Amino acid sequence: MYFGKPIWTHENHAVELITNKFIRQKCAYIHRNPVRAGWVNNTPDWEYSSASNYEGEYVLIEVSLLDAMYEW
């Protein structure tokens, strides 16, 4: 039997994206995940992230930017 730390934790909580500031914070958090994991040095360097779209760099997939959809 294994009594160590669980491999998967159930820490996902649904939150309502109420304000533009809150939406920007969550978007930035998601963009920083590959950097925190040590996979890349900068957020746009992760090719599967929309961070490069926001930085105006080469993009693998075009996305609709939140700036175009919301008034910041």
PQR file of N, CA, C, O and H, with PARSE charges and radii, in Angstrom:
ATOM      1  N   MET A   1       0.821  -1.188   0.000 -0.4000 1.5000
ATOM      2  CA  MET A   1       0.000   0.000   0.000 -0.0000 2.0000
ATOM      3  C   MET A   1       0.862   1.247   0.000  0.5500 1.7000
ATOM      4  O   MET A   1       1.910   1.295   0.644 -0.5500 1.4000
ATOM      5  N   TYR A   2       0.408   2.254  -0.729 -0.4000 1.5000
ATOM      6  CA  TYR A   2       1.121   3.522  -0.820 -0.0000 2.0000
ATOM      7  C   TYR A   2       0.415   4.551   0.055  0.5500 1.7000
ATOM      8  O   TYR A   2      -0.765   4.840  -0.143 -0.5500 1.4000
ATOM      9  H   TYR A   2      -0.443   2.215  -1.252  0.4000 1.0000
ATOM     10  N   PHE A   3       1.155   5.110   1.037 -0.4000 1.5000
ATOM     11  CA  PHE A   3       0.564   6.091   1.945 -0.0000 2.0000
ATOM     12  C   PHE A   3       1.197   7.466   1.794  0.5500 1.7000
ATOM     13  O   PHE A   3       1.030   8.326   2.658 -0.5500 1.4000
ATOM     14  H   PHE A   3       2.113   4.876   1.198  0.4000 1.0000
ATOM     15  N   GLY A   4       1.923   7.679   0.703 -0.4000 1.5000
ATOM     16  CA  GLY A   4       2.568   8.964   0.454 -0.0000 2.0000
ATOM     17  C   GLY A   4       1.576  10.022  -0.003  0.5500 1.7000
ATOM     18  O   GLY A   4       0.361   9.840   0.076 -0.5500 1.4000
ATOM     19  H   GLY A   4       2.059   6.980   0.000  0.4000 1.0000
ATOM     20  N   LYS A   5       2.113  11.110  -0.474 -0.4000 1.5000
ATOM     21  CA  LYS A   5       1.292  12.216  -0.972 -0.0000 2.0000
ATOM     22  C   LYS A   5       0.552  11.789  -2.239  0.5500 1.7000
ATOM     23  O   LYS A   5       1.134  11.140  -3.109 -0.5500 1.4000
ATOM     24  H   LYS A   5       3.100  11.258  -0.538  0.4000 1.0000
ATOM     25  N   PRO A   6      -0.726  12.149  -2.348 -0.5600 1.5000
ATOM     26  CA  PRO A   6      -1.460  11.763  -3.557  0.2800 2.0000
ATOM     27  C   PRO A   6      -0.853  12.385  -4.809  0.5500 1.7000
ATOM     28  O   PRO A   6      -0.335  13.501  -4.767 -0.5500 1.4000
ATOM     29  N   ILE A   7      -0.917  11.673  -5.900 -0.4000 1.5000
ATOM     30  CA  ILE A   7      -0.380  12.163  -7.161 -0.0000 2.0000
ATOM     31  C   ILE A   7      -1.267  13.273  -7.720  0.5500 1.7000
ATOM     32  O   ILE A   7      -0.759  14.251  -8.268 -0.5500 1.4000
ATOM     33  H   ILE A   7      -1.338  10.766  -5.934  0.4000 1.0000
ATOM     34  N   TRP A   8      -2.568  13.133  -7.589 -0.4000 1.5000
ATOM     35  CA  TRP A   8      -3.509  14.126  -8.111 -0.0000 2.0000
ATOM     36  C   TRP A   8      -4.278  14.706  -6.941  0.5500 1.7000
ATOM     37  O   TRP A   8      -4.819  13.974  -6.112 -0.5500 1.4000
ATOM     38  H   TRP A   8      -2.980  12.338  -7.144  0.4000 1.0000
ATOM     39  N   THR A   9      -4.321  16.017  -6.883 -0.4000 1.5000
ATOM     40  CA  THR A   9      -5.101  16.658  -5.827 -0.0000 2.0000
ATOM     41  C   THR A   9      -6.321  17.315  -6.446  0.5500 1.7000
ATOM     42  O   THR A   9      -6.296  17.729  -7.605 -0.5500 1.4000
ATOM     43  H   THR A   9      -3.881  16.611  -7.557  0.4000 1.0000
ATOM     44  N   HIS A  10      -7.347  17.404  -5.694 -0.4000 1.5000
ATOM     45  CA  HIS A  10      -8.600  17.994  -6.163 -0.0000 2.0000
ATOM     46  C   HIS A  10      -8.697  19.426  -5.655  0.5500 1.7000
ATOM     47  O   HIS A  10      -9.466  19.725  -4.742 -0.5500 1.4000
ATOM     48  H   HIS A  10      -7.367  17.068  -4.753  0.4000 1.0000
ATOM     49  N   GLU A  11      -7.915  20.295  -6.254 -0.4000 1.5000
ATOM     50  CA  GLU A  11      -7.868  21.683  -5.815 -0.0000 2.0000
ATOM     51  C   GLU A  11      -8.448  22.636  -6.846  0.5500 1.7000
ATOM     52  O   GLU A  11      -8.283  23.849  -6.715 -0.5500 1.4000
ATOM     53  H   GLU A  11      -7.290  20.052  -6.996  0.4000 1.0000
ATOM     54  N   ASN A  12      -9.114  22.128  -7.857 -0.4000 1.5000
ATOM     55  CA  ASN A  12      -9.702  22.995  -8.875 -0.0000 2.0000
ATOM     56  C   ASN A  12     -11.045  23.506  -8.376  0.5500 1.7000
ATOM     57  O   ASN A  12     -11.921  22.730  -7.994 -0.5500 1.4000
ATOM     58  H   ASN A  12      -9.248  21.143  -7.964  0.4000 1.0000
ATOM     59  N   HIS A  13     -11.190  24.814  -8.387 -0.4000 1.5000
ATOM     60  CA  HIS A  13     -12.428  25.429  -7.943 -0.0000 2.0000
ATOM     61  C   HIS A  13     -12.933  26.354  -9.031  0.5500 1.7000
ATOM     62  O   HIS A  13     -12.188  27.188  -9.547 -0.5500 1.4000
ATOM     63  H   HIS A  13     -10.479  25.444  -8.698  0.4000 1.0000
ATOM     64  N   ALA A  14     -14.186  26.205  -9.373 -0.4000 1.5000
ATOM     65  CA  ALA A  14     -14.778  27.091 -10.376 -0.0000 2.0000
ATOM     66  C   ALA A  14     -14.921  28.488  -9.785  0.5500 1.7000
ATOM     67  O   ALA A  14     -15.380  28.654  -8.655 -0.5500 1.4000
ATOM     68  H   ALA A  14     -14.791  25.528  -8.954  0.4000 1.0000
ATOM     69  N   VAL A  15     -14.530  29.469 -10.548 -0.4000 1.5000
ATOM     70  CA  VAL A  15     -14.692  30.858 -10.126 -0.0000 2.0000
ATOM     71  C   VAL A  15     -15.334  31.645 -11.252  0.5500 1.7000
ATOM     72  O   VAL A  15     -15.078  31.391 -12.429 -0.5500 1.4000
ATOM     73  H   VAL A  15     -14.157  29.334 -11.466  0.4000 1.0000
ATOM     74  N   GLU A  16     -16.158  32.591 -10.885 -0.4000 1.5000
ATOM     75  CA  GLU A  16     -16.796  33.435 -11.883 -0.0000 2.0000
ATOM     76  C   GLU A  16     -15.853  34.577 -12.244  0.5500 1.7000
ATOM     77  O   GLU A  16     -15.342  35.274 -11.367 -0.5500 1.4000
ATOM     78  H   GLU A  16     -16.366  32.797  -9.929  0.4000 1.0000
ATOM     79  N   LEU A  17     -15.634  34.757 -13.513 -0.4000 1.5000
ATOM     80  CA  LEU A  17     -14.759  35.831 -13.989 -0.0000 2.0000
ATOM     81  C   LEU A  17     -15.583  37.115 -14.049  0.5500 1.7000
ATOM     82  O   LEU A  17     -16.206  37.423 -15.065 -0.5500 1.4000
ATOM     83  H   LEU A  17     -16.049  34.191 -14.225  0.4000 1.0000
ATOM     84  N   ILE A  18     -15.573  37.846 -12.955 -0.4000 1.5000
ATOM     85  CA  ILE A  18     -16.474  38.978 -12.793 -0.0000 2.0000
ATOM     86  C   ILE A  18     -15.921  40.264 -13.393  0.5500 1.7000
ATOM     87  O   ILE A  18     -16.608  40.928 -14.169 -0.5500 1.4000
ATOM     88  H   ILE A  18     -15.067  37.596 -12.130  0.4000 1.0000
ATOM     89  N   THR A  19     -14.710  40.618 -13.050 -0.4000 1.5000
ATOM     90  CA  THR A  19     -14.167  41.903 -13.481 -0.0000 2.0000
ATOM     91  C   THR A  19     -13.051  41.698 -14.509  0.5500 1.7000
ATOM     92  O   THR A  19     -12.446  40.628 -14.578 -0.5500 1.4000
ATOM     93  H   THR A  19     -14.152  40.078 -12.419  0.4000 1.0000
ATOM     94  N   ASN A  20     -12.792  42.718 -15.290 -0.4000 1.5000
ATOM     95  CA  ASN A  20     -11.697  42.656 -16.263 -0.0000 2.0000
ATOM     96  C   ASN A  20     -10.357  42.457 -15.571  0.5500 1.7000
ATOM     97  O   ASN A  20      -9.498  41.733 -16.074 -0.5500 1.4000
ATOM     98  H   ASN A  20     -13.283  43.587 -15.234  0.4000 1.0000
ATOM     99  N   LYS A  21     -10.176  43.094 -14.420 -0.4000 1.5000
ATOM    100  CA  LYS A  21      -8.925  42.949 -13.667 -0.0000 2.0000
ATOM    101  C   LYS A  21      -8.725  41.483 -13.263  0.5500 1.7000
ATOM    102  O   LYS A  21      -7.626  40.942 -13.382 -0.5500 1.4000
ATOM    103  H   LYS A  21     -10.874  43.682 -14.011  0.4000 1.0000
ATOM    104  N   PHE A  22      -9.782  40.861 -12.793 -0.4000 1.5000
ATOM    105  CA  PHE A  22      -9.708  39.457 -12.372 -0.0000 2.0000
ATOM    106  C   PHE A  22      -9.407  38.553 -13.565  0.5500 1.7000
ATOM    107  O   PHE A  22      -8.625  37.609 -13.445 -0.5500 1.4000
ATOM    108  H   PHE A  22     -10.675  41.300 -12.696  0.4000 1.0000
ATOM    109  N   ILE A  23     -10.024  38.834 -14.717 -0.4000 1.5000
ATOM    110  CA  ILE A  23      -9.769  38.057 -15.929 -0.0000 2.0000
ATOM    111  C   ILE A  23      -8.304  38.189 -16.344  0.5500 1.7000
ATOM    112  O   ILE A  23      -7.669  37.196 -16.698 -0.5500 1.4000
ATOM    113  H   ILE A  23     -10.659  39.601 -14.814  0.4000 1.0000
ATOM    114  N   ARG A  24      -7.765  39.407 -16.304 -0.4000 1.5000
ATOM    115  CA  ARG A  24      -6.347  39.625 -16.652 -0.0000 2.0000
ATOM    116  C   ARG A  24      -5.435  38.862 -15.699  0.5500 1.7000
ATOM    117  O   ARG A  24      -4.442  38.275 -16.127 -0.5500 1.4000
ATOM    118  H   ARG A  24      -8.281  40.214 -16.017  0.4000 1.0000
ATOM    119  N   GLN A  25      -5.769  38.867 -14.399 -0.4000 1.5000
ATOM    120  CA  GLN A  25      -4.953  38.148 -13.419 -0.0000 2.0000
ATOM    121  C   GLN A  25      -4.924  36.654 -13.723  0.5500 1.7000
ATOM    122  O   GLN A  25      -3.862  36.033 -13.674 -0.5500 1.4000
ATOM    123  H   GLN A  25      -6.576  39.344 -14.051  0.4000 1.0000
ATOM    124  N   LYS A  26      -6.072  36.078 -14.035 -0.4000 1.5000
ATOM    125  CA  LYS A  26      -6.145  34.640 -14.303 -0.0000 2.0000
ATOM    126  C   LYS A  26      -5.427  34.289 -15.609  0.5500 1.7000
ATOM    127  O   LYS A  26      -4.776  33.248 -15.700 -0.5500 1.4000
ATOM    128  H   LYS A  26      -6.934  36.583 -14.074  0.4000 1.0000
ATOM    129  N   CYS A  27      -5.544  35.141 -16.600 -0.4000 1.5000
ATOM    130  CA  CYS A  27      -4.849  34.920 -17.871 -0.0000 2.0000
ATOM    131  C   CYS A  27      -3.331  34.951 -17.647  0.5500 1.7000
ATOM    132  O   CYS A  27      -2.608  34.099 -18.163 -0.5500 1.4000
ATOM    133  H   CYS A  27      -6.073  35.987 -16.526  0.4000 1.0000
ATOM    134  N   ALA A  28      -2.861  35.921 -16.887 -0.4000 1.5000
ATOM    135  CA  ALA A  28      -1.427  36.024 -16.583 -0.0000 2.0000
ATOM    136  C   ALA A  28      -0.954  34.805 -15.790  0.5500 1.7000
ATOM    137  O   ALA A  28       0.138  34.290 -16.032 -0.5500 1.4000
ATOM    138  H   ALA A  28      -3.449  36.613 -16.468  0.4000 1.0000
ATOM    139  N   TYR A  29      -1.765  34.352 -14.853 -0.4000 1.5000
ATOM    140  CA  TYR A  29      -1.426  33.161 -14.061 -0.0000 2.0000
ATOM    141  C   TYR A  29      -1.232  31.948 -14.974  0.5500 1.7000
ATOM    142  O   TYR A  29      -0.262  31.204 -14.833 -0.5500 1.4000
ATOM    143  H   TYR A  29      -2.651  34.771 -14.656  0.4000 1.0000
ATOM    144  N   ILE A  30      -2.160  31.758 -15.907 -0.4000 1.5000
ATOM    145  CA  ILE A  30      -2.076  30.631 -16.831 -0.0000 2.0000
ATOM    146  C   ILE A  30      -0.842  30.755 -17.725  0.5500 1.7000
ATOM    147  O   ILE A  30      -0.162  29.763 -17.989 -0.5500 1.4000
ATOM    148  H   ILE A  30      -2.949  32.363 -16.021  0.4000 1.0000
ATOM    149  N   HIS A  31      -0.555  31.972 -18.190 -0.4000 1.5000
ATOM    150  CA  HIS A  31       0.612  32.181 -19.044 -0.0000 2.0000
ATOM    151  C   HIS A  31       1.914  31.907 -18.305  0.5500 1.7000
ATOM    152  O   HIS A  31       2.887  31.476 -18.925 -0.5500 1.4000
ATOM    153  H   HIS A  31      -1.108  32.777 -17.975  0.4000 1.0000
ATOM    154  N   ARG A  32       1.958  32.144 -17.002 -0.4000 1.5000
ATOM    155  CA  ARG A  32       3.196  31.939 -16.230 -0.0000 2.0000
ATOM    156  C   ARG A  32       3.428  30.485 -15.822  0.5500 1.7000
ATOM    157  O   ARG A  32       4.526  30.151 -15.376 -0.5500 1.4000
ATOM    158  H   ARG A  32       1.168  32.494 -16.499  0.4000 1.0000
ATOM    159  N   ASN A  33       2.436  29.617 -15.960 -0.4000 1.5000
ATOM    160  CA  ASN A  33       2.599  28.223 -15.529 -0.0000 2.0000
ATOM    161  C   ASN A  33       3.805  27.518 -16.146  0.5500 1.7000
ATOM    162  O   ASN A  33       4.547  26.878 -15.401 -0.5500 1.4000
ATOM    163  H   ASN A  33       1.544  29.888 -16.323  0.4000 1.0000
ATOM    164  N   PRO A  34       4.054  27.591 -17.456 -0.5600 1.5000
ATOM    165  CA  PRO A  34       5.239  26.907 -18.012  0.2800 2.0000
ATOM    166  C   PRO A  34       6.553  27.483 -17.484  0.5500 1.7000
ATOM    167  O   PRO A  34       7.548  26.763 -17.398 -0.5500 1.4000
ATOM    168  N   VAL A  35       6.571  28.759 -17.132 -0.4000 1.5000
ATOM    169  CA  VAL A  35       7.783  29.375 -16.566 -0.0000 2.0000
ATOM    170  C   VAL A  35       7.998  28.834 -15.154  0.5500 1.7000
ATOM    171  O   VAL A  35       9.112  28.455 -14.794 -0.5500 1.4000
ATOM    172  H   VAL A  35       5.763  29.344 -17.202  0.4000 1.0000
ATOM    173  N   ARG A  36       6.930  28.800 -14.357 -0.4000 1.5000
ATOM    174  CA  ARG A  36       7.037  28.274 -12.988 -0.0000 2.0000
ATOM    175  C   ARG A  36       7.465  26.811 -12.987  0.5500 1.7000
ATOM    176  O   ARG A  36       8.177  26.368 -12.085 -0.5500 1.4000
ATOM    177  H   ARG A  36       6.025  29.108 -14.650  0.4000 1.0000
ATOM    178  N   ALA A  37       7.028  26.059 -14.005 -0.4000 1.5000
ATOM    179  CA  ALA A  37       7.394  24.646 -14.090 -0.0000 2.0000
ATOM    180  C   ALA A  37       8.836  24.454 -14.560  0.5500 1.7000
ATOM    181  O   ALA A  37       9.375  23.350 -14.486 -0.5500 1.4000
ATOM    182  H   ALA A  37       6.450  26.419 -14.737  0.4000 1.0000
ATOM    183  N   GLY A  38       9.459  25.535 -15.046 -0.4000 1.5000
ATOM    184  CA  GLY A  38      10.837  25.446 -15.512 -0.0000 2.0000
ATOM    185  C   GLY A  38      10.976  24.953 -16.942  0.5500 1.7000
ATOM    186  O   GLY A  38      12.073  24.595 -17.372 -0.5500 1.4000
ATOM    187  H   GLY A  38       9.021  26.432 -15.106  0.4000 1.0000
ATOM    188  N   TRP A  39       9.879  24.932 -17.678 -0.4000 1.5000
ATOM    189  CA  TRP A  39       9.922  24.440 -19.052 -0.0000 2.0000
ATOM    190  C   TRP A  39      10.441  25.489 -20.026  0.5500 1.7000
ATOM    191  O   TRP A  39      11.047  25.146 -21.041 -0.5500 1.4000
ATOM    192  H   TRP A  39       8.989  25.223 -17.329  0.4000 1.0000
ATOM    193  N   VAL A  40      10.208  26.766 -19.725 -0.4000 1.5000
ATOM    194  CA  VAL A  40      10.683  27.878 -20.560 -0.0000 2.0000
ATOM    195  C   VAL A  40      11.128  29.009 -19.641  0.5500 1.7000
ATOM    196  O   VAL A  40      10.825  29.015 -18.448 -0.5500 1.4000
ATOM    197  H   VAL A  40       9.716  27.044 -18.900  0.4000 1.0000
ATOM    198  N   ASN A  41      11.855  29.968 -20.218 -0.4000 1.5000
ATOM    199  CA  ASN A  41      12.306  31.108 -19.426 -0.0000 2.0000
ATOM    200  C   ASN A  41      11.332  32.276 -19.466  0.5500 1.7000
ATOM    201  O   ASN A  41      11.256  33.055 -18.516 -0.5500 1.4000
ATOM    202  H   ASN A  41      12.101  29.963 -21.187  0.4000 1.0000
ATOM    203  N   ASN A  42      10.590  32.403 -20.557 -0.4000 1.5000
ATOM    204  CA  ASN A  42       9.660  33.520 -20.732 -0.0000 2.0000
ATOM    205  C   ASN A  42       8.314  32.994 -21.195  0.5500 1.7000
ATOM    206  O   ASN A  42       8.251  31.987 -21.900 -0.5500 1.4000
ATOM    207  H   ASN A  42      10.652  31.770 -21.329  0.4000 1.0000
ATOM    208  N   THR A  43       7.237  33.664 -20.808 -0.4000 1.5000
ATOM    209  CA  THR A  43       5.895  33.183 -21.133 -0.0000 2.0000
ATOM    210  C   THR A  43       5.658  32.986 -22.629  0.5500 1.7000
ATOM    211  O   THR A  43       5.030  31.990 -22.988 -0.5500 1.4000
ATOM    212  H   THR A  43       7.288  34.482 -20.235  0.4000 1.0000
ATOM    213  N   PRO A  44       6.112  33.858 -23.525 -0.5600 1.5000
ATOM    214  CA  PRO A  44       5.842  33.629 -24.956  0.2800 2.0000
ATOM    215  C   PRO A  44       6.627  32.458 -25.543  0.5500 1.7000
ATOM    216  O   PRO A  44       6.325  32.009 -26.648 -0.5500 1.4000
ATOM    217  N   ASP A  45       7.624  31.963 -24.824 -0.4000 1.5000
ATOM    218  CA  ASP A  45       8.439  30.864 -25.333 -0.0000 2.0000
ATOM    219  C   ASP A  45       7.688  29.529 -25.368  0.5500 1.7000
ATOM    220  O   ASP A  45       8.094  28.617 -26.088 -0.5500 1.4000
ATOM    221  H   ASP A  45       7.869  32.328 -23.926  0.4000 1.0000
ATOM    222  N   TRP A  46       6.613  29.403 -24.611 -0.4000 1.5000
ATOM    223  CA  TRP A  46       5.824  28.175 -24.621 -0.0000 2.0000
ATOM    224  C   TRP A  46       4.912  28.227 -25.835  0.5500 1.7000
ATOM    225  O   TRP A  46       3.952  28.997 -25.859 -0.5500 1.4000
ATOM    226  H   TRP A  46       6.283  30.144 -24.026  0.4000 1.0000
ATOM    227  N   GLU A  47       5.203  27.412 -26.846 -0.4000 1.5000
ATOM    228  CA  GLU A  47       4.533  27.560 -28.136 -0.0000 2.0000
ATOM    229  C   GLU A  47       3.044  27.256 -28.100  0.5500 1.7000
ATOM    230  O   GLU A  47       2.323  27.659 -29.013 -0.5500 1.4000
ATOM    231  H   GLU A  47       5.983  26.786 -26.827  0.4000 1.0000
ATOM    232  N   TYR A  48       2.562  26.563 -27.086 -0.4000 1.5000
ATOM    233  CA  TYR A  48       1.141  26.234 -27.014 -0.0000 2.0000
ATOM    234  C   TYR A  48       0.363  27.220 -26.142  0.5500 1.7000
ATOM    235  O   TYR A  48      -0.797  26.980 -25.810 -0.5500 1.4000
ATOM    236  H   TYR A  48       3.147  26.235 -26.345  0.4000 1.0000
ATOM    237  N   SER A  49       0.999  28.316 -25.780 -0.4000 1.5000
ATOM    238  CA  SER A  49       0.370  29.328 -24.946 -0.0000 2.0000
ATOM    239  C   SER A  49      -0.064  30.513 -25.803  0.5500 1.7000
ATOM    240  O   SER A  49       0.546  30.807 -26.831 -0.5500 1.4000
ATOM    241  H   SER A  49       1.942  28.510 -26.050  0.4000 1.0000
ATOM    242  N   SER A  50      -1.111  31.178 -25.373 -0.4000 1.5000
ATOM    243  CA  SER A  50      -1.536  32.389 -26.075 -0.0000 2.0000
ATOM    244  C   SER A  50      -0.696  33.598 -25.664  0.5500 1.7000
ATOM    245  O   SER A  50      -0.919  34.700 -26.164 -0.5500 1.4000
ATOM    246  H   SER A  50      -1.607  30.939 -24.538  0.4000 1.0000
ATOM    247  N   ALA A  51       0.258  33.407 -24.769 -0.4000 1.5000
ATOM    248  CA  ALA A  51       1.104  34.516 -24.320 -0.0000 2.0000
ATOM    249  C   ALA A  51       1.820  35.181 -25.488  0.5500 1.7000
ATOM    250  O   ALA A  51       1.959  36.404 -25.514 -0.5500 1.4000
ATOM    251  H   ALA A  51       0.439  32.512 -24.363  0.4000 1.0000
ATOM    252  N   SER A  52       2.274  34.389 -26.452 -0.4000 1.5000
ATOM    253  CA  SER A  52       2.975  34.968 -27.604 -0.0000 2.0000
ATOM    254  C   SER A  52       2.048  35.843 -28.437  0.5500 1.7000
ATOM    255  O   SER A  52       2.503  36.800 -29.063 -0.5500 1.4000
ATOM    256  H   SER A  52       2.161  33.396 -26.431  0.4000 1.0000
ATOM    257  N   ASN A  53       0.760  35.531 -28.454 -0.4000 1.5000
ATOM    258  CA  ASN A  53      -0.210  36.382 -29.149 -0.0000 2.0000
ATOM    259  C   ASN A  53      -0.256  37.763 -28.509  0.5500 1.7000
ATOM    260  O   ASN A  53      -0.318  38.776 -29.206 -0.5500 1.4000
ATOM    261  H   ASN A  53       0.390  34.753 -27.946  0.4000 1.0000
ATOM    262  N   TYR A  54      -0.224  37.801 -27.188 -0.4000 1.5000
ATOM    263  CA  TYR A  54      -0.293  39.069 -26.463 -0.0000 2.0000
ATOM    264  C   TYR A  54       1.011  39.856 -26.565  0.5500 1.7000
ATOM    265  O   TYR A  54       1.014  41.081 -26.442 -0.5500 1.4000
ATOM    266  H   TYR A  54      -0.174  36.978 -26.621  0.4000 1.0000
ATOM    267  N   GLU A  55       2.116  39.149 -26.788 -0.4000 1.5000
ATOM    268  CA  GLU A  55       3.414  39.799 -26.900 -0.0000 2.0000
ATOM    269  C   GLU A  55       3.717  40.239 -28.330  0.5500 1.7000
ATOM    270  O   GLU A  55       4.710  40.925 -28.571 -0.5500 1.4000
ATOM    271  H   GLU A  55       2.114  38.154 -26.888  0.4000 1.0000
ATOM    272  N   GLY A  56       2.870  39.849 -29.272 -0.4000 1.5000
ATOM    273  CA  GLY A  56       3.092  40.217 -30.670 -0.0000 2.0000
ATOM    274  C   GLY A  56       4.200  39.420 -31.335  0.5500 1.7000
ATOM    275  O   GLY A  56       4.798  39.878 -32.308 -0.5500 1.4000
ATOM    276  H   GLY A  56       2.064  39.292 -29.077  0.4000 1.0000
ATOM    277  N   GLU A  57       4.475  38.236 -30.821 -0.4000 1.5000
ATOM    278  CA  GLU A  57       5.529  37.395 -31.378 -0.0000 2.0000
ATOM    279  C   GLU A  57       4.928  36.329 -32.292  0.5500 1.7000
ATOM    280  O   GLU A  57       3.717  36.284 -32.505 -0.5500 1.4000
ATOM    281  H   GLU A  57       3.989  37.863 -30.031  0.4000 1.0000
ATOM    282  N   TYR A  58       5.807  35.463 -32.834 -0.4000 1.5000
ATOM    283  CA  TYR A  58       5.353  34.353 -33.677 -0.0000 2.0000
ATOM    284  C   TYR A  58       4.337  33.528 -32.897  0.5500 1.7000
ATOM    285  O   TYR A  58       4.520  33.260 -31.709 -0.5500 1.4000
ATOM    286  H   TYR A  58       6.792  35.499 -32.661  0.4000 1.0000
ATOM    287  N   VAL A  59       3.270  33.130 -33.573 -0.4000 1.5000
ATOM    288  CA  VAL A  59       2.248  32.316 -32.914 -0.0000 2.0000
ATOM    289  C   VAL A  59       1.986  31.050 -33.716  0.5500 1.7000
ATOM    290  O   VAL A  59       1.986  31.065 -34.947 -0.5500 1.4000
ATOM    291  H   VAL A  59       3.121  33.347 -34.538  0.4000 1.0000
ATOM    292  N   LEU A  60       1.766  29.970 -33.007 -0.4000 1.5000
ATOM    293  CA  LEU A  60       1.429  28.700 -33.628 -0.0000 2.0000
ATOM    294  C   LEU A  60      -0.032  28.711 -34.063  0.5500 1.7000
ATOM    295  O   LEU A  60      -0.368  28.225 -35.144 -0.5500 1.4000
ATOM    296  H   LEU A  60       1.766  29.958 -32.007  0.4000 1.0000
ATOM    297  N   ILE A  61      -0.892  29.264 -33.222 -0.4000 1.5000
ATOM    298  CA  ILE A  61      -2.327  29.336 -33.491 -0.0000 2.0000
ATOM    299  C   ILE A  61      -2.808  30.742 -33.184  0.5500 1.7000
ATOM    300  O   ILE A  61      -2.531  31.271 -32.107 -0.5500 1.4000
ATOM    301  H   ILE A  61      -0.619  29.658 -32.345  0.4000 1.0000
ATOM    302  N   GLU A  62      -3.520  31.349 -34.112 -0.4000 1.5000
ATOM    303  CA  GLU A  62      -4.102  32.667 -33.867 -0.0000 2.0000
ATOM    304  C   GLU A  62      -5.277  32.538 -32.899  0.5500 1.7000
ATOM    305  O   GLU A  62      -6.095  31.627 -33.029 -0.5500 1.4000
ATOM    306  H   GLU A  62      -3.745  30.920 -34.986  0.4000 1.0000
ATOM    307  N   VAL A  63      -5.357  33.435 -31.947 -0.4000 1.5000
ATOM    308  CA  VAL A  63      -6.475  33.453 -31.003 -0.0000 2.0000
ATOM    309  C   VAL A  63      -7.084  34.844 -30.967  0.5500 1.7000
ATOM    310  O   VAL A  63      -6.449  35.825 -31.355 -0.5500 1.4000
ATOM    311  H   VAL A  63      -4.693  34.175 -31.842  0.4000 1.0000
ATOM    312  N   SER A  64      -8.310  34.918 -30.502 -0.4000 1.5000
ATOM    313  CA  SER A  64      -8.943  36.217 -30.280 -0.0000 2.0000
ATOM    314  C   SER A  64      -8.450  36.749 -28.948  0.5500 1.7000
ATOM    315  O   SER A  64      -8.654  36.127 -27.905 -0.5500 1.4000
ATOM    316  H   SER A  64      -8.827  34.121 -30.186  0.4000 1.0000
ATOM    317  N   LEU A  65      -7.807  37.891 -28.990 -0.4000 1.5000
ATOM    318  CA  LEU A  65      -7.249  38.462 -27.769 -0.0000 2.0000
ATOM    319  C   LEU A  65      -8.350  39.054 -26.917  0.5500 1.7000
ATOM    320  O   LEU A  65      -9.308  39.629 -27.433 -0.5500 1.4000
ATOM    321  H   LEU A  65      -7.641  38.396 -29.837  0.4000 1.0000
ATOM    322  N   LEU A  66      -8.210  38.911 -25.613 -0.4000 1.5000
ATOM    323  CA  LEU A  66      -9.185  39.478 -24.696 -0.0000 2.0000
ATOM    324  C   LEU A  66      -9.247  40.987 -24.830  0.5500 1.7000
ATOM    325  O   LEU A  66     -10.306  41.583 -24.629 -0.5500 1.4000
ATOM    326  H   LEU A  66      -7.431  38.443 -25.194  0.4000 1.0000
ATOM    327  N   ASP A  67      -8.118  41.619 -25.169 -0.4000 1.5000
ATOM    328  CA  ASP A  67      -8.102  43.071 -25.340 -0.0000 2.0000
ATOM    329  C   ASP A  67      -9.103  43.507 -26.404  0.5500 1.7000
ATOM    330  O   ASP A  67      -9.690  44.585 -26.302 -0.5500 1.4000
ATOM    331  H   ASP A  67      -7.259  41.135 -25.331  0.4000 1.0000
ATOM    332  N   ALA A  68      -9.300  42.674 -27.425 -0.4000 1.5000
ATOM    333  CA  ALA A  68     -10.222  43.000 -28.494 -0.0000 2.0000
ATOM    334  C   ALA A  68     -11.677  42.764 -28.080  0.5500 1.7000
ATOM    335  O   ALA A  68     -12.590  43.348 -28.664 -0.5500 1.4000
ATOM    336  H   ALA A  68      -8.823  41.799 -27.508  0.4000 1.0000
ATOM    337  N   MET A  69     -11.891  41.917 -27.083 -0.4000 1.5000
ATOM    338  CA  MET A  69     -13.241  41.575 -26.683 -0.0000 2.0000
ATOM    339  C   MET A  69     -13.735  42.385 -25.484  0.5500 1.7000
ATOM    340  O   MET A  69     -14.938  42.571 -25.304 -0.5500 1.4000
ATOM    341  H   MET A  69     -11.149  41.443 -26.609  0.4000 1.0000
ATOM    342  N   TYR A  70     -12.798  42.863 -24.670 -0.4000 1.5000
ATOM    343  CA  TYR A  70     -13.168  43.567 -23.445 -0.0000 2.0000
ATOM    344  C   TYR A  70     -12.485  44.913 -23.376  0.5500 1.7000
ATOM    345  O   TYR A  70     -11.398  45.097 -23.925 -0.5500 1.4000
ATOM    346  H   TYR A  70     -11.821  42.712 -24.816  0.4000 1.0000
ATOM    347  N   GLU A  71     -13.110  45.841 -22.710 -0.4000 1.5000
ATOM    348  CA  GLU A  71     -12.468  47.125 -22.430 -0.0000 2.0000
ATOM    349  C   GLU A  71     -11.654  46.972 -21.164  0.5500 1.7000
ATOM    350  O   GLU A  71     -12.210  46.723 -20.095 -0.5500 1.4000
ATOM    351  H   GLU A  71     -13.992  45.691 -22.263  0.4000 1.0000
ATOM    352  N   TRP A  72     -10.361  47.114 -21.269 -0.4000 1.5000
ATOM    353  CA  TRP A  72      -9.495  46.972 -20.095 -0.0000 2.0000
ATOM    354  C   TRP A  72      -9.434  48.283 -19.404  0.5500 1.7000
ATOM    355  O   TRP A  72      -8.761  48.411 -18.381 -0.5500 1.4000
ATOM    356  H   TRP A  72      -9.909  47.316 -22.138  0.4000 1.0000
TER
END
